[in-house]
């Protein structure tokens, strides 16, 4: 099923993000986690692509497992920064062969290797280029990402909004936001995009705080800021991981409750492969949908 159909019938759509196991960690051990995720009945589950496309084979295999074993629609991430156009077309064929119909088209993060050269004529330079190519295939429902506080590489938020609007017009069916901790950023950015003619469904990306150092590192990478009151609450719990986790679950729940009241079209939970955390949040919001 194309996810555009999910967004047309589910208000809001609830989805999870998971990532493939790293290194030699066997994929099958992820099945136990997926079993728990599936019992929460998400509308779809997205599978990340790994830095530099390092897990692309696992991404496709896991997406196929989600669809075949659990009858849940998968959303396969696809980045273009480290894959040539020919390699992208090969991946597209693999996706089709595994009956994957939904793709989140991303540029991907620039590798830290100082010898890495990008862009080149052999690559798609932007996510918008990848989206346009995927649309030619007429096989996929295509998602794209945006940053409520602006992309860290953009000169300013206004230019970034224009880039998102342009990307949306290249054939995007829906958008998913990066994580944020202040709902005002998301609500204002959605309003701005609507004013610019972006009418695709937009899901809010929510990452529960379960580890302070980890969340600070991830937030730095995507440009998410911490409201002063949130920082204060985290500092008071810094010496007690259980208290941090409990607070993080409640904070995410409160974020989602506020977003549901504002009429958000989708909630996308960045689970960090922690099904019990997702389970607690879903239990908390069950009566709010």
C-alpha positions in Angstrom: 0.0 0.0 0.0 1.2 3.5 -0.8 1.6 5.6 2.3 -0.4 8.4 0.6 -3.4 6.2 1.1 -2.5 5.8 4.8 -2.3 9.6 5.2 -5.7 9.9 3.4 -7.4 7.6 5.9 -5.6 7.8 9.2 -5.8 11.0 11.2 -3.1 11.1 12.5 -0.8 8.5 11.0 1.4 7.0 13.7 4.8 5.6 12.6 8.1 4.4 14.0 11.7 4.6 12.8 14.1 1.8 13.3 17.7 1.3 12.2 19.4 -1.9 10.9 21.9 -3.6 13.3 25.5 -2.6 12.8 28.4 -4.8 11.9 27.8 -8.5 12.1 24.9 -8.3 14.4 22.4 -10.7 12.8 19.2 -9.2 11.3 17.1 -12.0 12.7 17.7 -10.8 16.2 15.8 -7.7 15.2 12.7 -9.8 14.8 12.0 -9.9 18.5 11.9 -6.1 18.6 9.8 -5.9 15.5 7.3 -8.3 17.1 6.8 -5.8 19.9 6.6 -2.8 17.5 4.0 -4.6 15.4 1.8 -5.2 18.4 1.6 -1.4 18.8 -0.1 -1.3 15.3 1.8 1.5 13.7 0.6 2.7 10.3 4.1 2.2 8.9 7.7 1.6 10.0 10.7 3.4 8.4 14.1 1.7 8.1 17.2 4.0 8.0 20.0 3.6 5.5 23.1 3.9 7.7 25.9 6.5 7.4 27.0 6.6 3.8 24.6 3.9 2.8 26.5 1.4 4.9 23.5 -0.7 5.7 21.6 -0.5 2.4 21.4 -4.2 1.9 20.1 -4.7 5.4 17.7 -1.8 5.0 16.0 -3.5 2.0 16.0 -6.9 3.7 14.5 -5.6 6.9 11.9 -3.5 5.1 10.9 -6.7 3.3 10.7 -8.6 6.6 8.4 -5.9 8.0 6.0 -6.3 5.1 6.1 -10.0 4.8 6.2 -11.1 8.5 4.1 -8.4 10.1 1.9 -7.0 7.3 3.0 -3.5 8.1 4.0 -1.1 5.4 7.7 -0.3 5.4 9.3 3.0 4.4 12.8 2.4 3.1 15.3 5.3 3.5 17.4 6.0 0.4 20.3 8.4 0.4 22.2 9.6 -2.7 25.3 11.2 -1.4 27.6 8.2 -1.6 25.9 6.3 -4.4 26.4 7.0 -8.1 23.3 7.3 -10.3 23.9 3.8 -11.7 24.1 2.5 -8.1 20.9 4.3 -7.2 19.1 2.6 -10.2 20.4 -0.8 -9.0 19.0 -0.1 -5.5 15.7 1.0 -7.0 15.5 -2.3 -8.8 16.2 -4.1 -5.5 13.4 -2.2 -3.8 11.0 -3.2 -6.5 12.1 -6.8 -6.4 11.3 -6.8 -2.6 7.9 -5.2 -3.2 8.9 -2.1 -1.4 6.6 0.7 -2.5 7.5 3.5 -0.2 10.8 5.4 -0.1 12.1 8.3 2.0 14.4 10.1 -0.4 17.3 11.9 1.3 20.6 13.4 0.3 22.4 12.0 3.3 25.1 13.5 5.6 28.4 14.5 4.1 31.1 12.0 5.1 33.9 13.2 7.4 36.5 11.8 5.0 38.5 14.9 3.8 39.1 13.1 0.5 35.4 12.7 -0.2 34.4 14.6 -3.3 30.8 15.7 -3.8 29.0 16.6 -6.0 30.2 15.0 -9.2 28.4 14.4 -12.5 28.0 10.8 -11.5 25.8 11.7 -8.4 22.5 13.2 -7.6 23.4 16.4 -5.8 20.2 17.0 -3.8 17.3 15.1 -2.5 15.2 16.9 -5.0 17.2 15.4 -7.8 16.7 11.9 -6.3 12.9 12.5 -5.9 12.6 13.6 -9.5 14.4 10.4 -10.6 12.2 8.2 -8.4 9.1 9.9 -9.7 10.1 8.9 -13.2 9.9 5.3 -12.2 6.2 5.6 -11.3 6.6 2.7 -8.8 7.0 4.5 -5.5 5.2 6.7 -2.9 7.9 9.2 -2.0 8.6 10.9 1.3 11.0 13.7 2.1 12.5 15.2 5.2 12.6 18.7 6.6 14.1 20.5 9.5 11.6 22.6 11.6 14.5 24.8 12.8 16.2 25.0 9.4 18.8 22.8 7.9 22.2 23.3 9.5 23.8 23.9 6.1 21.2 26.5 5.0 22.2 30.2 5.2 18.9 30.9 6.9 15.5 29.4 7.5 13.8 31.3 4.7 16.1 29.8 2.1 15.7 26.4 3.7 11.9 26.7 3.5 12.2 27.5 -0.2 14.4 24.4 -0.7 11.8 22.3 1.1 9.0 23.8 -1.0 11.0 23.1 -4.2 11.7 19.5 -3.1 8.0 19.0 -2.4 7.1 20.1 -5.9 9.4 17.5 -7.5 7.1 14.6 -6.7 7.0 14.3 -2.9 3.9 12.6 -1.5 4.5 13.4 2.2 7.0 15.0 4.5 8.6 13.9 7.9 10.3 16.4 10.1 13.5 16.0 11.9 13.3 15.8 15.7 12.5 19.0 17.7 11.8 19.7 21.4 9.8 22.9 21.0 6.5 22.4 19.3 6.4 26.0 18.3 9.1 25.4 15.7 7.2 22.7 14.0 3.8 24.4 14.1 5.3 27.6 12.7 7.3 25.8 10.0 4.2 23.9 8.8 2.2 27.1 8.6 5.0 28.7 6.6 5.2 25.7 4.2 1.4 25.8 3.7 1.6 29.5 2.8 4.3 28.5 0.2 1.9 26.0 -1.4 3.2 22.8 0.2 0.0 20.8 0.7 1.4 17.3 1.3 0.7 15.6 4.6 3.4 16.4 7.2 4.4 14.1 10.1 6.1 15.5 13.2 9.3 13.6 14.2 9.5 13.0 17.9 12.6 11.5 19.6 12.1 10.4 23.2 15.0 11.5 25.5 16.4 8.3 27.1 20.1 9.2 27.3 21.3 12.8 27.8 24.7 12.5 26.0 23.2 10.6 23.1 20.4 13.1 22.6 22.7 16.1 22.8 24.9 14.5 20.1 22.0 13.8 17.8 20.5 17.2 18.4 23.8 18.9 17.5 23.9 17.0 14.2 20.4 18.1 13.1 20.3 21.5 14.7 17.6 20.9 17.3 17.6 23.2 20.2 16.6 22.5 23.8 14.2 24.9 25.5 15.6 26.2 28.8 13.0 24.5 30.9 13.9 21.2 29.3 17.6 21.6 30.0 16.8 22.5 33.6 14.7 19.4 34.1 17.4 17.1 32.5 20.1 18.5 34.6 18.2 17.7 37.8 18.0 14.1 36.7 21.4 13.7 35.1 22.7 11.3 37.8 19.8 9.0 37.5 19.3 7.3 34.1 15.9 5.8 35.1 14.6 9.3 36.0 15.9 10.7 32.7 14.1 7.9 30.8 10.9 8.4 32.7 11.0 12.1 32.2 11.9 11.7 28.5 8.9 9.5 27.9 6.6 12.0 29.6 8.1 14.9 27.7 7.5 13.1 24.4 4.0 12.2 25.4 3.3 15.9 26.3 4.7 17.0 22.9 2.5 14.5 21.1 -0.6 15.5 23.0 -0.1 19.1 22.2 0.5 18.3 18.5 -2.6 16.1 18.4 -4.6 19.1 19.7 -3.1 21.3 17.0 -4.3 18.8 14.3 -1.0 17.3 13.2 -1.4 14.8 10.3 1.2 12.4 11.6 3.5 11.4 14.5 6.8 9.7 13.6 8.6 8.3 16.6 12.4 7.9 16.4 12.5 4.8 18.5 16.2 4.1 18.6 15.2 0.4 18.4 13.7 0.6 21.9 10.2 -0.9 21.5 9.4 -0.7 25.3 9.9 3.1 25.1 7.6 3.3 22.1 5.1 1.1 23.9 4.8 3.4 26.9 4.3 6.4 24.7 1.6 4.7 22.6 -0.1 3.6 25.8 0.0 7.2 27.1 -1.5 8.7 23.9 -4.0 6.0 23.1 -6.9 7.9 24.5 -5.9 11.1 22.8 -6.2 9.9 19.1 
